[in-house]
Amino acid sequence: MRKTRVCIVGLGLLGGSYAMALSQKGHQVTAIDKNPEALEFGLNKGWIQAGATADFQGLLREAELVVLCLYPGDMLPWLQENQGALSPGCLITDVCGVKLGIAEEAQALLRPDVEFVPAHPMAGRERLGIWNADCAIFAPANFIITPTPRNTPEAIARIEDLARELGFAHIARLSPAEHDEMIGYVSQLTHAIAVSLMLANDNPRLAEYTGDSFRDLTRIARIDAGLWSKLFLHNRQILTAQIDRFSQALQNLRQQVDEGNEEALVELFHISSHRRSWFDRC
Amino acid sequence: MRKTRVCIVGLGLLGGSYAMALSQKGHQVTAIDKNPEALEFGLNKGWIQAGATADFQGLLREAELVVLCLYPGDMLPWLQENQGALSPGCLITDVCGVKLGIAEEAQALLRPDVEFVPAHPMAGRERLGIWNADCAIFAPANFIITPTPRNTPEAIARIEDLARELGFAHIARLSPAEHDEMIGYVSQLTHAIAVSLMLANDNPRLAEYTGDSFRDLTRIARIDAGLWSKLFLHNRQILTAQIDRFSQALQNLRQQVDEGNEEALVELFHISSHRRSWFDRC
């Protein structure tokens, strides 16, 4: 992508990793964050060239690309309040893990001379904050763009360029509704299960006897409580429906165990083994 | 451990990995298996010095240590039928993932001049058979011995020696009941969840958008249907109780999502994050 002036709003794990990747590629990166220590860290690392906790209109005015790394509920108010400072032609994108109620709504409230292309980089870590930022997390991950009919092909292409510049291996497009349905299953339900598995037992001694299976299943039970509570609530309807589908599958399995139905269990295991093969990496 | 003549009964993934490890340490290893190709593979690798599919009384007579790598339901019948061929003083152990209904029952039916020390090496792979055997799987895993009051300290110590010889990092003791309770949670419930997560959705396209979390949670959904259906049914009561505890935790989380109770969700996530830290490797 051509050299671009990027402003990152929210310099946490993801924002910091964007800043790290983009500064290394020679782009000019600035950042806005409430926490001066995060800005200080980014400045010291050389990942940002300037930062501000307030009075950041100048940083926004200079930006050709603004990346919103905010909680889902903070996106619309932030745009409402700050869009006046953007320069005409500014491209805006985000990293938010939910899209319904945000993507089209953000576009509806924006000035006609700036464009918002919603995106979800499906990368993360258990450890939070710019202190744990590392653009290596992008390489194996998926970058999902969720364009709406309001988006121009040019702007979508520029965000695809951004994804490649960040190092994502796989870039895909989904509608906001398809995205939230997909994420409700592969990400949110998955986190809900991991958390519930930890909550189902309070015996710390079990750790002595635990194998890799349990560790793998509960790795994401260490969770950013502030962020994920908001993601879950934002996607409430889809997530509860996904939990219900999963619970039905688990109850069916439980019933076969309870009834001693070995043949039915073998059949369930064959289906799950077959489906899991779809998810093997090449 | 001093040089020992070992006979492995059931030369699959685990039996094969035992044979590999023990032959490399200079022990004399033989094997019994229904499948001549498994024996052939072990012979060609140099992991066993002799093998038999039938008429194996001679192999048993020579053995100082017999390792049973059989399905849970096959253990007692096998011992009943073949204990006559064992030499006095023979030590017997196993690798079975469930212990209640087997450990004490096996001891009750055995001749008084041989001793059975039940054990569960908590190691495995998604790929089965001696063709995928690799004693490297033991290094990070736990070896659980489930002695009963009938066991002698000497025999237990010899099985601990065996575990060290195989390369297990962590050797622990539990009663058969404690073992099955623990395994019902950290292993069987975990597999039931992974399988159910795969069963809850039949859309292969989701693989395109899947992150590591989902892959980690479903890795074990590729499952040995024949073995795990038997393990689940053998531990039926404990497993269904574990599924019920987990389902209750998941339903509680679902309720907080449904009611939009952000504060309660944050609290649940804090508990799960805290508990998960118990399971961090040093």
Interface residues (C-beta under 8 A of the other chain):
Chain A: M122 A123 G124 P140 A141 N142 I144 H170 A172 L174 M182 I183 Y185 V186 S187 L189 T190 H191 A192 I193 A194 V195 S196 L197 M198 L199 A200 N201 D202 P204 L206 A207 E208 Y209 T210 G211 D212 S213 F214 R215 D216 L217 T218 R219 I220 A221 R222 I223 D224 A225 G226 W228 S229 K230 F232 L233 R236 L239 T240 Q242 I243 D244 R245 F246 S247 Q248 A249 L250 Q251 N252 L253 R254 V257 D258 G260 E262 L265 V266 L268 F269 H270 I271 S272 S273 R275 R276 S277 W278 F279 R281
Chain B: M122 A123 G124 P140 A141 N142 I144 H170 A172 L174 M182 I183 Y185 V186 S187 L189 T190 H191 A192 I193 A194 V195 S196 L197 M198 L199 A200 N201 D202 P204 L206 A207 E208 Y209 T210 G211 D212 S213 F214 R215 D216 L217 T218 R219 I220 A221 R222 I223 D224 A225 G226 W228 S229 K230 F232 L233 R236 L239 T240 Q242 I243 D244 R245 F246 S247 Q248 A249 L250 Q251 N252 L253 R254 V257 D258 G260 E262 L265 V266 L268 F269 H270 I271 S272 S273 R275 R276 S277 W278 F279 R281
